[in-house]
Amino acid sequence: MSAVSMPDSRCDRDKASLLEGRNLKKYFPVRKGVFARVSGWVKAVDEISFEINHGETLGLVGESGCGKSTTSKLILLIESLTSGSIYFEGKDIAGFSDDERLLYRRSIQPVFQDPTGSLSPRLRVGNIISEPMKVGKQFSKAEINARIAEVLESVGMRAGQARFFPHEFSGGQRQRIAIARALSTSPKLIILDEPISSLDVSIRAQAMNLLLSLQEKLGLAYLLIAHDLAVILHMSSRVSVMYVGKIVESADSAELYRHPVHPYTKALFTAAFHDFAGNEFRETMLPGEVASALNPPPGCRFHPRCGYAMPVCKEAEPELRTIANGHKAACHLIDK
């Protein structure tokens, strides 16, 4: 394993929370029969809580199907909550007026995994970048054009490139355009859903450095969703690990790297870094497939794949609780 560079402490505990999720749930109904009656529920996100402070990065990691992207869609208001609350700068967004909701949408912008799919091939770059600004019609044409030039230059492109179409750019440039679009409304939080996984390996470092530079310059907060633990650890202030709709461990990046507690977290590290922590976790492999969110196992949802499972793991769901300063885990092994 090559050494993983840890971020400086970009997490300032004294700063007020920018965004907080409290006991978020998102269940999707499964319908069957002629009358489309509900026969079950897919528990995509099942009572998770988290907070993101101004200017920091929260990394969200886990296998496909764990609920990471659904969590981002709840924040972006693409999906509605089954239950729970989202607080933005201390206010419950459920009580927002139309103007407050518009401001919220402008303050939180996404950058998706595939820039080719997220950029309309029929629109010129300038029109793509200005789309979020046109909602509410609060900007003049001159202000929009000035902002297009400003954000393009901030991501290392030229203002004149606004007149071209997406297909005229490389994959890395298209992702820069996607980032420029996210910056157009001067957001406070950007949700990065696998922002570099579709890029060539040779330019991934450039994209990460650009995002870190923009964060430092503009004071942005990020929610970073990724499978790549090296990317998560390099860019994140704190990391939450998800498994089948649940957060099973959460800690500062450096703390999680040095002292993972949950067997699932250890298995992810072992799979990603072959000589992680010497030989301590060498045998902590990850057998089987992710459990179904439609019919999750009773007790701890990870117990069918866990080499340390005890009888209690099959019966009682472990509580996510603090085991050290800011370090939380949901595992019955903690009680041993």
N, C-alpha and C positions, 0 to 999 in steps of 0.2 A: 504494500500500500504506500502510495506517496503521501507525504505529510499533508494533512488537511489544515489549511490556514484558517484560524478562528478569527471572527470579527472582533474589533475593539468593542468595548462596551458601549454600543450605540443605544442601549436601553437605559433610559433615565427614569428610575422609579419615582422621582419626585414630580414628573410631568402628569398632568391630568389625562385620564383615559380619553382617547379619541373615539374609539368604537368598542362597544362591549356587547357580547352575546350572552344571554342568561337563559339557561335551560332550553336551548333551541331544539325543536322537534320538527321533522318533516317526514310524514308518512304518505306514501302514494297508494291509492286503492287499487286492488286487483279485482277486476270484474269478470264474471263468467255467465254463460247462459244467454238465452234469448232476451231476458230482461236486464242483462248487464248488472246483476246484483253483486254487491261487494262480497268477495269470498276470502279476502285477506288484505294485509297491509304490508307494503315494503317499507321497512323502517330505515330509510336512507340516512337520516340524522336523528339520533335518539338521545335527547336531553344532554346537549353539550354546552359548556360555558367557556368563554375566553375573553380576553381584552387585548386591544392594540393601542399602544400609546403613540403620541405624536412623534414622528421622526424615527420610529423603529420598524423592524421587520419581524413579523411572526411567521415562522415556517410551519407549514402543515404537510405532514408526510404520512404515507401509508400506501398499501397496495391498491390497485384499481378496484373500485367497488366499495371503498371504505367510507365514502360520503364527503370527500374533500371538495369536489366540484359542486355538489349540491349545497354545501355550506356557503360557497362563494355566491351561488345564485340566490340564496336567501338574503345575503347582504346587499346584492345588487338589485333586489326586488324583482328578479326574473321569476322566482318561485315565491309563493306565499307560505308563511309559517303555519304549521299545524298547531303549535303552541310555543310559548316562550316569548322573549322580548329582546329587541335590539335597541341599544342606546347609542346615540350619536352625540358626542360632547355633553353627556349627562342627561340627554332628553330621550324619552321613549319615542321612537319614530312612529309608533301606532297613533300617537296624538298629533302628528304634524299636520299643519295646514297645507293647502296646495302649494303655496309659495315656499314653505319650509321643505316640503318633499322635493320640489324642483331643485332647491339649493343642495339638498342631500344627494340627489342624483348627480349633480355637477361635482360634488366634493368627493365622490367615489367613482372611479373609472376602472375599466378592465383592460388587460392586455392578454389575449388568448394565445393558445399554443400554436395554432397554424395561421401565420399571417396571410397566406394565400387565400384561405377560406374566410377570414374575417374582414378582408378588404374587398369591396365591390369592384369587379373588373370593369364595370361600365362607368365608373366615376374617376375623374382625375384626382390626383393626390390632394390637391387643395380642397376639393369638395369633400373628400373623405375626412380630412382633418377638421373641417369646419362643421361637420354634421352635429356633434354634441353642442356646439355653440348656438345653433339655430333654434334649439328648443326653447320656447319662451320669447324669442325675438327681442332679446335685450341688448344685442350688439349691432352696431352699424356695419355696413359693408366695409368701410375703411378700417374699422377695428378688427373685423374678422381677417382681412387680408394681412394686416400688420401682425396679428397673432399667428397666422399660418407661417409667415416668414420666421417669426421668433422661435417657434417650437421646432421647425425643421432645422434651424441652425443649432438649437440646443442639443439635438440628437446627432449632430455631425453631418448634416446634409445641407444643400444649398437652397436658398429661397426659390430660385428659378425652377427647381425640380417639382414644384407644386403643379406645373402644367402637364406633367407626364402621367401615364396610367401605371397601375401596379405591376403589370406584366413586364414593364420595361426595366425593372429592378431585380437585383439578386434577392435571395431569401433573407439574408442579413439586413439588407436595406429595407425590405418590406416590413420586417419586424421593427426597425427604427421608425418607419412611418406609423405603425400601430402604436408605438410608444408616444410619438408626437401627437397623434389623435387623442390619446389618453391625457396628455398634458394640456390640451387646448383650453379646458375649462378651469385651469389652475386648481386641480384636485388636492385634497389633503391625504387621501388614501388611494393607492392603486392596487388592484387585485391582479396578481401575476399568476396565471394558470398555466403551468409548464411553459414559461416564456422562452426557453432556449432549447427545449428538447427536439424541436424540428430543425434546428440549425446545424450546419456542418460543425464538426468538432473544432476545426481551425478557427472559427469565429465565435464560439460560445464564450470564451474568456472576454472578448471585446464587448459582447452584449452585457455580461455581468458587470464589467467595469463601468460601462455606460450607466447602468441602473444604479450602481453604488455612487457614482459621481453626481447623478441627478438628485439622489436622495440627500447627499450632503449639501449640495448647492441650494435645493429648494425646500428642504425640511420635510420631504415626503415620508409617509408611512407606507409600508408594503404588507400585504398578505401574500406570501409566496407559497404556491402549491406546486409540489414537485415529487417525482419518484427518486431523483438522484440525491442521495444523502450528502455527497460532497458539496453539491450546489447549495443545498439547504443549510449546511453547517457554515459554509463560507459567507453566505449572505445574511443569515438570520441572527437577530438578537436573542430570540427565544424560539423554541420548537415545541409543537404539539404533535403527538403521534396518534393517528386514528386507526381504529380497527372496527369494521362493520358498524358504523354509525356512532361509535363511542370514542372519546379521547381516553387513551389508556396510560399515557405518560406525558408530562409537560415540564420543561425546565429551560434555564438559560442554555444556549448552544454549547458553551464550553463545559458546563456541568453535565449535560446529557452525554457529550462525547466521552468524558472521563468516567462517569458513573451511571451508566444506564441500569435501570432496575427491572423493568418489565421484560419477561422472556421474549415478547414480540419485538420490542425495541432492540434487544440484544441480537436477535436473529436477523433483523434488518441490517444492523451494523456488521455482523459477520458475513452476510451475503455481499455487502458493498465493499468491505475492506478485509481482504483475505488474511491479513496478519493483525487484525484489530486486537489490541490489548494483549499482545503475545499469544499464548495458547489458551487463555482463560475461557474464551467463548468458542473455541475451535469447533466443538461438537454441538453448538447451539444452532442447528440447521432448521429450516422452515419447511416441513413436509406438508403435502396436501394443498388444497385450494382455499381461498377465502370463503368463509361461511356465508350462507345466503341471508340477505337482509330481509327476505320474505319470511323465513322460518329460522331465525337465529338460535343457536344452541342455548339451553337454559344455563343459568349461572354465569360464569365467565365465558364470553363468546369465543375466546381464544383457546379454551381448554382442549378441544379435539386435536389441536396441532401442537400442544405444549408438552414438552418432555418432562416438565415438573408438575403436571396436574395432580391434584389431590382430590379426595372425595368431595370436599367442600367446594371445589372449583366447579363441580357439575351441578351444585345445588343453589349456591348463593352468589349473586352478582357482587363483585368487589366494589367498594366505594373508592372514588378518586380522592385521595387525601394527601396532605402535605407530609413529606418524609424528611425534608431539609428546607433551607431557606429558598422559597420559590420553586422547589422541586416537588412535583406531585406524581403519584402513580396509583393505578387501580389494580392491585394484585394481592391475593391471599398469602403469597410468600413473604410479604412484608411483615405479616403478623407472627411468622414462625420464630 
